């Protein structure tokens, strides 16, 4: 699939998440407290809630429905009710724009 521009750097605040659609696929784009960007599937693996409506803190995204938590750097499920990790994607920043590779 290759690299796709998803947003400007300024579109995502530190310790926040936004949702984007890439070729019909929901993707969550995160920015941690150090300004680094990450991306994952956009839905919680527990009950498919959109993660862009969740809360990011200390490198963790918390699902708004049942408070399932995932590490944004690698998608690791951090305990019940989530038991399946999120799929994550490569991210690069160039010229003030964030790009994601769903490949």
Biopython code that builds the backbone (N, CA, C, O; Angstrom):
import numpy as np
from Bio.PDB.StructureBuilder import StructureBuilder

atoms = [
    (1, "UNK", "N", (0.833, -1.187, 0.000)),
    (1, "UNK", "CA", (0.000, 0.000, 0.000)),
    (1, "UNK", "C", (0.876, 1.247, 0.000)),
    (1, "UNK", "O", (0.558, 2.204, -0.705)),
    (2, "UNK", "N", (1.963, 1.271, 0.762)),
    (2, "UNK", "CA", (2.863, 2.408, 0.772)),
    (2, "UNK", "C", (2.471, 3.490, 1.766)),
    (2, "UNK", "O", (1.480, 3.373, 2.487)),
    (3, "UNK", "N", (3.266, 4.534, 1.783)),
    (3, "UNK", "CA", (3.081, 5.633, 2.721)),
    (3, "UNK", "C", (1.918, 6.520, 2.297)),
    (3, "UNK", "O", (1.774, 6.855, 1.121)),
    (4, "UNK", "N", (1.084, 6.898, 3.279)),
    (4, "UNK", "CA", (-0.065, 7.766, 3.042)),
    (4, "UNK", "C", (-0.012, 8.919, 4.031)),
    (4, "UNK", "O", (0.144, 8.712, 5.235)),
    (5, "UNK", "N", (-0.146, 10.148, 3.511)),
    (5, "UNK", "CA", (-0.230, 11.308, 4.393)),
    (5, "UNK", "C", (-1.568, 11.250, 5.117)),
    (5, "UNK", "O", (-2.615, 11.090, 4.490)),
    (6, "UNK", "N", (-1.528, 11.383, 6.467)),
    (6, "UNK", "CA", (-2.774, 11.287, 7.243)),
    (6, "UNK", "C", (-3.163, 12.585, 7.923)),
    (6, "UNK", "O", (-4.346, 12.821, 8.168)),
    (7, "UNK", "N", (-2.180, 13.440, 8.237)),
    (7, "UNK", "CA", (-2.492, 14.698, 8.914)),
    (7, "UNK", "C", (-1.234, 15.544, 9.007)),
    (7, "UNK", "O", (-0.131, 15.101, 8.688)),
    (8, "UNK", "N", (-1.436, 16.777, 9.454)),
    (8, "UNK", "CA", (-0.299, 17.640, 9.772)),
    (8, "UNK", "C", (0.135, 17.350, 11.209)),
    (8, "UNK", "O", (-0.670, 16.910, 12.030)),
    (9, "UNK", "N", (1.389, 17.594, 11.502)),
    (9, "UNK", "CA", (1.910, 17.396, 12.858)),
    (9, "UNK", "C", (1.046, 18.150, 13.872)),
    (9, "UNK", "O", (0.740, 17.628, 14.944)),
    (10, "UNK", "N", (0.660, 19.369, 13.530)),
    (10, "UNK", "CA", (-0.110, 20.206, 14.454)),
    (10, "UNK", "C", (-1.550, 19.736, 14.667)),
    (10, "UNK", "O", (-2.246, 20.256, 15.540)),
    (11, "UNK", "N", (-2.001, 18.759, 13.881)),
    (11, "UNK", "CA", (-3.369, 18.241, 14.038)),
    (11, "UNK", "C", (-3.525, 17.349, 15.264)),
    (11, "UNK", "O", (-4.643, 17.080, 15.701)),
    (12, "UNK", "N", (-2.403, 16.892, 15.818)),
    (12, "UNK", "CA", (-2.451, 15.981, 16.968)),
    (12, "UNK", "C", (-1.683, 16.619, 18.123)),
    (12, "UNK", "O", (-0.473, 16.823, 18.031)),
    (13, "UNK", "N", (-2.378, 16.927, 19.194)),
    (13, "UNK", "CA", (-1.742, 17.482, 20.391)),
    (13, "UNK", "C", (-0.924, 16.396, 21.088)),
    (13, "UNK", "O", (-1.147, 15.206, 20.867)),
    (14, "UNK", "N", (0.024, 16.812, 21.932)),
    (14, "UNK", "CA", (0.763, 15.829, 22.729)),
    (14, "UNK", "C", (-0.194, 15.101, 23.652)),
    (14, "UNK", "O", (-1.119, 15.696, 24.205)),
    (15, "UNK", "N", (0.040, 13.804, 23.813)),
    (15, "UNK", "CA", (-0.809, 12.894, 24.602)),
    (15, "UNK", "C", (-2.260, 12.943, 24.125)),
    (15, "UNK", "O", (-3.195, 13.097, 24.911)),
    (16, "UNK", "N", (-2.412, 12.805, 22.787)),
    (16, "UNK", "CA", (-3.748, 12.802, 22.202)),
    (16, "UNK", "C", (-3.804, 11.790, 21.066)),
    (16, "UNK", "O", (-2.796, 11.188, 20.698)),
    (17, "UNK", "N", (-5.004, 11.617, 20.520)),
    (17, "UNK", "CA", (-5.249, 10.677, 19.430)),
    (17, "UNK", "C", (-6.280, 11.293, 18.495)),
    (17, "UNK", "O", (-7.190, 11.997, 18.932)),
    (18, "UNK", "N", (-6.126, 11.018, 17.195)),
    (18, "UNK", "CA", (-7.152, 11.376, 16.228)),
    (18, "UNK", "C", (-7.467, 10.133, 15.396)),
    (18, "UNK", "O", (-6.651, 9.216, 15.297)),
    (19, "UNK", "N", (-8.636, 10.116, 14.814)),
    (19, "UNK", "CA", (-9.017, 9.043, 13.920)),
    (19, "UNK", "C", (-8.942, 9.505, 12.485)),
    (19, "UNK", "O", (-9.338, 10.625, 12.162)),
    (20, "UNK", "N", (-8.432, 8.637, 11.616)),
    (20, "UNK", "CA", (-8.387, 8.909, 10.186)),
    (20, "UNK", "C", (-8.852, 7.654, 9.457)),
    (20, "UNK", "O", (-8.855, 6.556, 10.015)),
    (21, "UNK", "N", (-9.244, 7.838, 8.202)),
    (21, "UNK", "CA", (-9.631, 6.711, 7.365)),
    (21, "UNK", "C", (-8.663, 6.626, 6.198)),
    (21, "UNK", "O", (-8.452, 7.607, 5.484)),
    (22, "UNK", "N", (-8.080, 5.461, 6.008)),
    (22, "UNK", "CA", (-7.162, 5.225, 4.901)),
    (22, "UNK", "C", (-7.736, 4.080, 4.078)),
    (22, "UNK", "O", (-7.789, 2.940, 4.538)),
    (23, "UNK", "N", (-8.158, 4.386, 2.876)),
    (23, "UNK", "CA", (-8.761, 3.386, 1.987)),
    (23, "UNK", "C", (-9.851, 2.589, 2.693)),
    (23, "UNK", "O", (-9.915, 1.367, 2.557)),
    (24, "UNK", "N", (-10.705, 3.272, 3.442)),
    (24, "UNK", "CA", (-11.819, 2.638, 4.124)),
    (24, "UNK", "C", (-11.467, 1.964, 5.442)),
    (24, "UNK", "O", (-12.336, 1.371, 6.081)),
    (25, "UNK", "N", (-10.220, 2.043, 5.855)),
    (25, "UNK", "CA", (-9.785, 1.431, 7.117)),
    (25, "UNK", "C", (-9.635, 2.506, 8.181)),
    (25, "UNK", "O", (-8.966, 3.513, 7.947)),
    (26, "UNK", "N", (-10.246, 2.312, 9.351)),
    (26, "UNK", "CA", (-10.105, 3.252, 10.458)),
    (26, "UNK", "C", (-8.756, 3.056, 11.136)),
    (26, "UNK", "O", (-8.381, 1.945, 11.512)),
    (27, "UNK", "N", (-8.043, 4.158, 11.280)),
    (27, "UNK", "CA", (-6.712, 4.144, 11.890)),
    (27, "UNK", "C", (-6.667, 5.216, 12.971)),
    (27, "UNK", "O", (-7.192, 6.314, 12.788)),
    (28, "UNK", "N", (-6.041, 4.894, 14.090)),
    (28, "UNK", "CA", (-5.817, 5.856, 15.165)),
    (28, "UNK", "C", (-4.381, 6.348, 15.071)),
    (28, "UNK", "O", (-3.453, 5.550, 14.939)),
    (29, "UNK", "N", (-4.199, 7.668, 15.138)),
    (29, "UNK", "CA", (-2.873, 8.275, 15.095)),
    (29, "UNK", "C", (-2.654, 8.968, 16.435)),
    (29, "UNK", "O", (-3.452, 9.808, 16.851)),
    (30, "UNK", "N", (-1.569, 8.607, 17.100)),
    (30, "UNK", "CA", (-1.278, 9.083, 18.451)),
    (30, "UNK", "C", (-0.028, 9.949, 18.457)),
    (30, "UNK", "O", (0.837, 9.836, 17.588)),
    (31, "UNK", "N", (0.043, 10.820, 19.465)),
    (31, "UNK", "CA", (1.266, 11.582, 19.734)),
    (31, "UNK", "C", (1.528, 11.478, 21.233)),
    (31, "UNK", "O", (0.665, 11.806, 22.047)),
    (32, "UNK", "N", (2.720, 11.020, 21.587)),
    (32, "UNK", "CA", (3.011, 10.853, 23.014)),
    (32, "UNK", "C", (3.521, 12.154, 23.631)),
    (32, "UNK", "O", (3.609, 13.180, 22.956)),
    (33, "UNK", "N", (3.850, 12.100, 24.903)),
    (33, "UNK", "CA", (4.270, 13.292, 25.637)),
    (33, "UNK", "C", (5.608, 13.846, 25.151)),
    (33, "UNK", "O", (5.945, 14.994, 25.437)),
    (34, "UNK", "N", (6.373, 13.029, 24.413)),
    (34, "UNK", "CA", (7.645, 13.477, 23.856)),
    (34, "UNK", "C", (7.507, 13.980, 22.420)),
    (34, "UNK", "O", (8.493, 14.377, 21.799)),
    (35, "UNK", "N", (6.270, 13.962, 21.892)),
    (35, "UNK", "CA", (6.031, 14.434, 20.530)),
    (35, "UNK", "C", (6.198, 13.373, 19.465)),
    (35, "UNK", "O", (6.101, 13.682, 18.277)),
    (36, "UNK", "N", (6.450, 12.116, 19.854)),
    (36, "UNK", "CA", (6.612, 11.033, 18.884)),
    (36, "UNK", "C", (5.240, 10.521, 18.443)),
    (36, "UNK", "O", (4.301, 10.478, 19.239)),
    (37, "UNK", "N", (5.130, 10.132, 17.164)),
    (37, "UNK", "CA", (3.869, 9.673, 16.592)),
    (37, "UNK", "C", (3.838, 8.153, 16.448)),
    (37, "UNK", "O", (4.860, 7.511, 16.209)),
    (38, "UNK", "N", (2.630, 7.596, 16.602)),
    (38, "UNK", "CA", (2.376, 6.170, 16.447)),
    (38, "UNK", "C", (1.031, 5.999, 15.752)),
    (38, "UNK", "O", (0.224, 6.928, 15.717)),
    (39, "UNK", "N", (0.789, 4.814, 15.198)),
    (39, "UNK", "CA", (-0.505, 4.537, 14.565)),
    (39, "UNK", "C", (-0.878, 3.080, 14.798)),
    (39, "UNK", "O", (-0.018, 2.205, 14.891)),
    (40, "UNK", "N", (-2.195, 2.842, 14.893)),
    (40, "UNK", "CA", (-2.709, 1.488, 15.087)),
    (40, "UNK", "C", (-4.062, 1.375, 14.409)),
    (40, "UNK", "O", (-4.615, 2.361, 13.924)),
    (41, "UNK", "N", (-4.597, 0.134, 14.383)),
    (41, "UNK", "CA", (-5.978, -0.022, 13.977)),
    (41, "UNK", "C", (-6.820, 0.919, 14.820)),
    (41, "UNK", "O", (-6.486, 1.190, 15.973)),
    (42, "UNK", "N", (-7.903, 1.416, 14.256)),
    (42, "UNK", "CA", (-8.699, 2.433, 14.924)),
    (42, "UNK", "C", (-9.731, 1.932, 15.896)),
    (42, "UNK", "O", (-10.369, 2.727, 16.587)),
    (43, "UNK", "N", (-9.916, 0.602, 15.968)),
    (43, "UNK", "CA", (-10.951, 0.037, 16.835)),
    (43, "UNK", "C", (-10.337, -0.819, 17.938)),
    (43, "UNK", "O", (-9.353, -1.525, 17.718)),
    (44, "UNK", "N", (-10.923, -0.748, 19.112)),
    (44, "UNK", "CA", (-10.539, -1.608, 20.229)),
    (44, "UNK", "C", (-10.768, -3.065, 19.829)),
    (44, "UNK", "O", (-11.748, -3.378, 19.153)),
    (45, "UNK", "N", (-9.883, -3.936, 20.237)),
    (45, "UNK", "CA", (-10.020, -5.362, 19.909)),
    (45, "UNK", "C", (-11.064, -6.064, 20.759)),
    (45, "UNK", "O", (-11.398, -7.218, 20.491)),
    (46, "UNK", "N", (-11.584, -5.399, 21.771)),
    (46, "UNK", "CA", (-12.575, -6.002, 22.651)),
    (46, "UNK", "C", (-13.980, -5.926, 22.067)),
    (46, "UNK", "O", (-14.610, -6.957, 21.830)),
    (47, "UNK", "N", (-14.481, -4.696, 21.831)),
    (47, "UNK", "CA", (-15.826, -4.554, 21.271)),
    (47, "UNK", "C", (-15.892, -3.537, 20.149)),
    (47, "UNK", "O", (-16.946, -2.959, 19.885)),
    (48, "UNK", "N", (-14.750, -3.320, 19.482)),
    (48, "UNK", "CA", (-14.697, -2.523, 18.255)),
    (48, "UNK", "C", (-15.048, -1.043, 18.425)),
    (48, "UNK", "O", (-15.411, -0.394, 17.444)),
    (49, "UNK", "N", (-14.952, -0.500, 19.610)),
    (49, "UNK", "CA", (-15.181, 0.924, 19.836)),
    (49, "UNK", "C", (-14.051, 1.730, 19.198)),
    (49, "UNK", "O", (-12.900, 1.293, 19.200)),
    (50, "UNK", "N", (-14.375, 2.909, 18.649)),
    (50, "UNK", "CA", (-13.348, 3.765, 18.060)),
    (50, "UNK", "C", (-12.405, 4.301, 19.137)),
    (50, "UNK", "O", (-12.843, 4.938, 20.096)),
    (51, "UNK", "N", (-11.130, 4.042, 18.972)),
    (51, "UNK", "CA", (-10.136, 4.480, 19.952)),
    (51, "UNK", "C", (-9.892, 5.980, 19.908)),
    (51, "UNK", "O", (-9.389, 6.544, 20.879)),
    (52, "UNK", "N", (-10.236, 6.641, 18.807)),
    (52, "UNK", "CA", (-10.020, 8.088, 18.730)),
    (52, "UNK", "C", (-10.906, 8.843, 19.717)),
    (52, "UNK", "O", (-10.717, 10.042, 19.922)),
    (53, "UNK", "N", (-11.865, 8.158, 20.326)),
    (53, "UNK", "CA", (-12.708, 8.762, 21.353)),
    (53, "UNK", "C", (-12.176, 8.474, 22.754)),
    (53, "UNK", "O", (-12.790, 8.847, 23.754)),
    (54, "UNK", "N", (-11.022, 7.803, 22.810)),
    (54, "UNK", "CA", (-10.430, 7.434, 24.086)),
    (54, "UNK", "C", (-9.458, 8.471, 24.619)),
    (54, "UNK", "O", (-9.341, 9.574, 24.084)),
    (55, "UNK", "N", (-8.769, 8.097, 25.677)),
    (55, "UNK", "CA", (-7.856, 8.980, 26.392)),
    (55, "UNK", "C", (-6.439, 8.429, 26.301)),
    (55, "UNK", "O", (-6.208, 7.243, 26.537)),
    (56, "UNK", "N", (-5.483, 9.305, 25.954)),
    (56, "UNK", "CA", (-4.070, 8.929, 25.907)),
    (56, "UNK", "C", (-3.371, 9.549, 27.105)),
    (56, "UNK", "O", (-3.478, 10.749, 27.356)),
    (57, "UNK", "N", (-2.647, 8.703, 27.846)),
    (57, "UNK", "CA", (-1.869, 9.196, 28.980)),
    (57, "UNK", "C", (-0.708, 8.251, 29.239)),
    (57, "UNK", "O", (-0.885, 7.035, 29.313)),
    (58, "UNK", "N", (0.482, 8.823, 29.376)),
    (58, "UNK", "CA", (1.692, 8.049, 29.673)),
    (58, "UNK", "C", (1.916, 6.905, 28.678)),
    (58, "UNK", "O", (2.300, 5.801, 29.064)),
    (59, "UNK", "N", (1.670, 7.185, 27.384)),
    (59, "UNK", "CA", (1.932, 6.182, 26.356)),
    (59, "UNK", "C", (0.891, 5.085, 26.247)),
    (59, "UNK", "O", (1.135, 4.065, 25.601)),
    (60, "UNK", "N", (-0.264, 5.274, 26.865)),
    (60, "UNK", "CA", (-1.336, 4.278, 26.869)),
    (60, "UNK", "C", (-2.613, 4.918, 26.313)),
    (60, "UNK", "O", (-2.951, 6.049, 26.663)),
    (61, "UNK", "N", (-3.322, 4.180, 25.439)),
    (61, "UNK", "CA", (-4.651, 4.603, 25.002)),
    (61, "UNK", "C", (-5.668, 3.786, 25.792)),
    (61, "UNK", "O", (-5.546, 2.567, 25.914)),
    (62, "UNK", "N", (-6.669, 4.475, 26.323)),
    (62, "UNK", "CA", (-7.731, 3.801, 27.073)),
    (62, "UNK", "C", (-9.016, 3.883, 26.257)),
    (62, "UNK", "O", (-9.459, 4.973, 25.895)),
    (63, "UNK", "N", (-9.605, 2.744, 25.973)),
    (63, "UNK", "CA", (-10.849, 2.674, 25.217)),
    (63, "UNK", "C", (-11.970, 3.325, 26.033)),
    (63, "UNK", "O", (-12.059, 3.099, 27.240)),
    (64, "UNK", "N", (-12.822, 4.127, 25.394)),
    (64, "UNK", "CA", (-13.867, 4.822, 26.136)),
    (64, "UNK", "C", (-15.024, 3.938, 26.587)),
    (64, "UNK", "O", (-15.823, 4.359, 27.423)),
    (65, "UNK", "N", (-15.134, 2.717, 26.050)),
    (65, "UNK", "CA", (-16.299, 1.891, 26.398)),
    (65, "UNK", "C", (-16.104, 1.098, 27.689)),
    (65, "UNK", "O", (-16.899, 1.228, 28.620)),
    (66, "UNK", "N", (-15.050, 0.275, 27.753)),
    (66, "UNK", "CA", (-14.829, -0.561, 28.936)),
    (66, "UNK", "C", (-13.468, -0.336, 29.569)),
    (66, "UNK", "O", (-13.016, -1.141, 30.383)),
    (67, "UNK", "N", (-12.817, 0.749, 29.200)),
    (67, "UNK", "CA", (-11.523, 1.127, 29.776)),
    (67, "UNK", "C", (-10.392, 0.137, 29.498)),
    (67, "UNK", "O", (-9.429, 0.054, 30.260)),
    (68, "UNK", "N", (-10.516, -0.614, 28.398)),
    (68, "UNK", "CA", (-9.399, -1.451, 27.960)),
    (68, "UNK", "C", (-8.231, -0.551, 27.600)),
    (68, "UNK", "O", (-8.426, 0.547, 27.079)),
    (69, "UNK", "N", (-7.010, -1.014, 27.878)),
    (69, "UNK", "CA", (-5.831, -0.171, 27.674)),
    (69, "UNK", "C", (-4.811, -0.878, 26.786)),
    (69, "UNK", "O", (-4.580, -2.082, 26.901)),
    (70, "UNK", "N", (-4.206, -0.083, 25.892)),
    (70, "UNK", "CA", (-3.176, -0.576, 24.982)),
    (70, "UNK", "C", (-1.986, 0.377, 25.017)),
    (70, "UNK", "O", (-2.150, 1.589, 25.160)),
    (71, "UNK", "N", (-0.790, -0.186, 24.886)),
    (71, "UNK", "CA", (0.412, 0.632, 24.767)),
    (71, "UNK", "C", (0.466, 1.163, 23.328)),
    (71, "UNK", "O", (0.419, 0.369, 22.388)),
    (72, "UNK", "N", (0.562, 2.485, 23.136)),
    (72, "UNK", "CA", (0.495, 3.047, 21.790)),
    (72, "UNK", "C", (1.745, 2.747, 20.960)),
    (72, "UNK", "O", (1.676, 2.759, 19.731)),
    (73, "UNK", "N", (2.859, 2.484, 21.589)),
    (73, "UNK", "CA", (4.099, 2.238, 20.848)),
    (73, "UNK", "C", (4.101, 0.906, 20.115)),
    (73, "UNK", "O", (4.709, 0.785, 19.051)),
    (74, "UNK", "N", (3.425, -0.099, 20.674)),
    (74, "UNK", "CA", (3.455, -1.425, 20.045)),
    (74, "UNK", "C", (2.101, -2.141, 20.045)),
    (74, "UNK", "O", (2.017, -3.285, 19.598)),
    (75, "UNK", "N", (1.039, -1.488, 20.538)),
    (75, "UNK", "CA", (-0.304, -2.074, 20.508)),
    (75, "UNK", "C", (-0.575, -3.133, 21.552)),
    (75, "UNK", "O", (-1.633, -3.762, 21.531)),
    (76, "UNK", "N", (0.355, -3.345, 22.465)),
    (76, "UNK", "CA", (0.209, -4.418, 23.452)),
    (76, "UNK", "C", (-1.003, -4.189, 24.363)),
    (76, "UNK", "O", (-1.150, -3.122, 24.960)),
    (77, "UNK", "N", (-1.871, -5.208, 24.460)),
    (77, "UNK", "CA", (-3.013, -5.169, 25.371)),
    (77, "UNK", "C", (-2.485, -5.198, 26.799)),
    (77, "UNK", "O", (-1.623, -6.007, 27.140)),
    (78, "UNK", "N", (-3.019, -4.295, 27.633)),
    (78, "UNK", "CA", (-2.488, -4.132, 28.982)),
    (78, "UNK", "C", (-3.370, -4.779, 30.054)),
    (78, "UNK", "O", (-3.269, -4.414, 31.226)),
    (79, "UNK", "N", (-4.223, -5.720, 29.683)),
    (79, "UNK", "CA", (-5.032, -6.430, 30.669)),
    (79, "UNK", "C", (-6.516, -6.334, 30.398)),
    (79, "UNK", "O", (-6.965, -5.554, 29.558)),
    (80, "UNK", "N", (-7.272, -7.141, 31.126)),
    (80, "UNK", "CA", (-8.724, -7.247, 30.944)),
    (80, "UNK", "C", (-9.377, -5.875, 30.950)),
    (80, "UNK", "O", (-8.967, -4.993, 31.705)),
    (81, "UNK", "N", (-10.395, -5.688, 30.111)),
    (81, "UNK", "CA", (-11.074, -6.692, 29.305)),
    (81, "UNK", "C", (-10.411, -6.971, 27.958)),
    (81, "UNK", "O", (-10.870, -7.852, 27.231)),
    (82, "UNK", "N", (-9.342, -6.247, 27.600)),
    (82, "UNK", "CA", (-8.693, -6.515, 26.315)),
    (82, "UNK", "C", (-7.620, -7.581, 26.474)),
    (82, "UNK", "O", (-6.809, -7.542, 27.399)),
    (83, "UNK", "N", (-7.635, -8.535, 25.546)),
    (83, "UNK", "CA", (-6.651, -9.614, 25.582)),
    (83, "UNK", "C", (-5.926, -9.766, 24.257)),
    (83, "UNK", "O", (-4.930, -10.484, 24.173)),
    (84, "UNK", "N", (-6.421, -9.090, 23.211)),
    (84, "UNK", "CA", (-5.810, -9.156, 21.881)),
    (84, "UNK", "C", (-5.132, -7.821, 21.594)),
    (84, "UNK", "O", (-5.743, -6.760, 21.724)),
    (85, "UNK", "N", (-3.861, -7.887, 21.202)),
    (85, "UNK", "CA", (-3.100, -6.682, 20.890)),
    (85, "UNK", "C", (-3.673, -5.964, 19.673)),
    (85, "UNK", "O", (-4.327, -6.575, 18.828)),
    (86, "UNK", "N", (-3.417, -4.653, 19.596)),
    (86, "UNK", "CA", (-3.755, -3.865, 18.414)),
    (86, "UNK", "C", (-2.685, -4.061, 17.352)),
    (86, "UNK", "O", (-1.509, -4.233, 17.671)),
    (87, "UNK", "N", (-3.092, -4.034, 16.093)),
    (87, "UNK", "CA", (-2.115, -4.012, 15.011)),
    (87, "UNK", "C", (-1.590, -2.584, 14.900)),
    (87, "UNK", "O", (-2.370, -1.632, 14.890)),
    (88, "UNK", "N", (-0.286, -2.437, 14.818)),
    (88, "UNK", "CA", (0.320, -1.116, 14.708)),
    (88, "UNK", "C", (0.954, -0.949, 13.333)),
    (88, "UNK", "O", (1.190, -1.922, 12.617)),
    (89, "UNK", "N", (1.224, 0.303, 12.983)),
    (89, "UNK", "CA", (1.746, 0.635, 11.666)),
    (89, "UNK", "C", (2.933, 1.576, 11.781)),
    (89, "UNK", "O", (3.058, 2.335, 12.742)),
    (90, "UNK", "N", (3.801, 1.508, 10.782)),
    (90, "UNK", "CA", (4.957, 2.396, 10.731)),
    (90, "UNK", "C", (4.483, 3.826, 10.483)),
    (90, "UNK", "O", (3.543, 4.064, 9.725)),
    (91, "UNK", "N", (5.159, 4.777, 11.145)),
    (91, "UNK", "CA", (4.841, 6.199, 11.014)),
    (91, "UNK", "C", (6.135, 6.956, 10.741)),
    (91, "UNK", "O", (7.185, 6.648, 11.304)),
    (92, "UNK", "N", (6.034, 7.953, 9.866)),
    (92, "UNK", "CA", (7.165, 8.854, 9.658)),
    (92, "UNK", "C", (6.634, 10.277, 9.558)),
    (92, "UNK", "O", (5.499, 10.504, 9.138)),
    (93, "UNK", "N", (7.468, 11.226, 9.949)),
    (93, "UNK", "CA", (7.118, 12.643, 9.883)),
    (93, "UNK", "C", (8.085, 13.299, 8.917)),
    (93, "UNK", "O", (9.302, 13.184, 9.061)),
    (94, "UNK", "N", (7.526, 13.992, 7.921)),
    (94, "UNK", "CA", (8.336, 14.693, 6.930)),
    (94, "UNK", "C", (7.690, 16.031, 6.628)),
    (94, "UNK", "O", (6.501, 16.093, 6.317)),
    (95, "UNK", "N", (8.464, 17.101, 6.717)),
    (95, "UNK", "CA", (7.968, 18.409, 6.346)),
    (95, "UNK", "C", (6.710, 18.835, 7.080)),
    (95, "UNK", "O", (5.846, 19.494, 6.500)),
    (96, "UNK", "N", (6.595, 18.465, 8.357)),
    (96, "UNK", "CA", (5.439, 18.856, 9.149)),
    (96, "UNK", "C", (4.196, 18.028, 8.897)),
    (96, "UNK", "O", (3.109, 18.382, 9.353)),
    (97, "UNK", "N", (4.348, 16.914, 8.165)),
    (97, "UNK", "CA", (3.219, 16.024, 7.885)),
    (97, "UNK", "C", (3.496, 14.621, 8.413)),
    (97, "UNK", "O", (4.632, 14.147, 8.411)),
    (98, "UNK", "N", (2.427, 13.971, 8.866)),
    (98, "UNK", "CA", (2.519, 12.618, 9.390)),
    (98, "UNK", "C", (2.066, 11.643, 8.302)),
    (98, "UNK", "O", (1.017, 11.829, 7.685)),
    (99, "UNK", "N", (2.872, 10.603, 8.077)),
    (99, "UNK", "CA", (2.581, 9.575, 7.074)),
    (99, "UNK", "C", (2.533, 8.220, 7.762)),
    (99, "UNK", "O", (3.311, 7.948, 8.677)),
    (100, "UNK", "N", (1.605, 7.365, 7.310)),
    (100, "UNK", "CA", (1.458, 6.019, 7.855)),
    (100, "UNK", "C", (1.571, 5.019, 6.718)),
    (100, "UNK", "O", (1.086, 5.256, 5.612)),
    (101, "UNK", "N", (2.226, 3.885, 7.008)),
    (101, "UNK", "CA", (2.349, 2.786, 6.032)),
    (101, "UNK", "C", (1.538, 1.602, 6.552)),
    (101, "UNK", "O", (1.922, 0.970, 7.536)),
    (102, "UNK", "N", (0.428, 1.303, 5.899)),
    (102, "UNK", "CA", (-0.407, 0.173, 6.314)),
    (102, "UNK", "C", (0.111, -1.152, 5.805)),
    (102, "UNK", "O", (-0.443, -2.203, 6.130)),
    (103, "UNK", "N", (1.193, -1.116, 4.990)),
    (103, "UNK", "CA", (1.746, -2.318, 4.387)),
    (103, "UNK", "C", (2.006, -3.396, 5.371)),
    (103, "UNK", "O", (2.474, -4.472, 4.998)),
]
sb = StructureBuilder()
sb.init_structure("model")
sb.init_model(0)
sb.init_chain("A")
sb.init_seg("    ")
for serial, (resi, resn, name, xyz) in enumerate(atoms, 1):
    if name == "N":
        sb.init_residue(resn, " ", resi, " ")
    sb.init_atom(name, np.array(xyz, "f"), 0.0, 1.0, " ", f" {name:<3s}", serial, name[0])
structure = sb.get_structure()
